[in-house]
Amino acid sequence: MQTIVTIGLDIAKSVFQVHGVNAAGEVVIRRQLKRRTVLAFFQKLSPCLVGIEACASSHHWSRELQALGHTVRLMPPAYVKPYVKRQKNDATDAEAICEAVTKANMRFVPTKTAEQQSGLVLHRARHLFIRQQTSVINAIRAHLAEFGIVAPVGRHGVEELLNVVADPNDKRVPEIARACLSAFGAQLRRIKEQVLEFDRLIRAWHRSDEMSMRLDEAPGVGPVLATAVVATVADPKSFRSGRNFSAWIGIVPKQHSSGGKNRLGNISKQGDRYLRGLFVAGALASSVTPRSMAPSIALGSRPCWPGGRPRLLLSHLPTSSREWSGP
């Protein structure tokens, strides 16, 4: 068999598709692989360039193939799609990946380490429990409202409703409804305990990571945002500037320019929604900080407090490759 120099690997749960070409670009191999035979197949090959779409489990396979001596490049699926010819199937996807990975102007996704992915699992689990907590609270409020029992918005209002449910002498709540709402209350308490445990793990990880501690020095950045950035950004040096990082998480204006006229709209909202939400929350928290309590910031060409109010500018965040790479 001719020497394979480039492979496009379309990954999935069980069936993988391989498309390999030689140095002249001629197709050498085109076949399906079962999940259990993927590593054995690549062990038999000499080191080559392997392209994979950056999707579920892609970072795992990237680490496994790199351990075998191959050069692995992950690509956003949106950048691979233009190279798909006609119909959509595994074979054409693998061929498109094989062609896209050789382009000089292609943008690649750095491979995350197992520790970074563990941090993402922690953040995603915490976020899921918080959404479940909101869902349970809304259910408690909605069900009690059917019996004319309402409470003010906020944590104390929910506690008042749970006290009503726990009081057997309150005849406004039927016994069947009380049993269901008691189950909701017990579930809510368990969720809150688990969220607090996740917060403890995040703080412990934050204190043990040097880059996370450096990010925490910026205004509006706390342990949750700092650890989320460290876990999400595999290679900070891949960003040429802080603006590139801002565009990556979708907090720069969306362009619709033509004919030499620049038309800028609202923020693009592209990239990681969770990370973008944390940045917005941090900026809002910093903007309401009194002047006497806010830290002095000398970065940026504009004043830090326009209009007499504190303001968190993106230029204040250590997002450039120079600041990320350390002294």
Summary of the structure (lengths in Angstrom):
residues: 327
radius of gyration: 25.7
end to end distance: 49.4
largest distance: 83.7
contacts: 901
relative contact order: 0.07
helix: 51%
strand: 12%
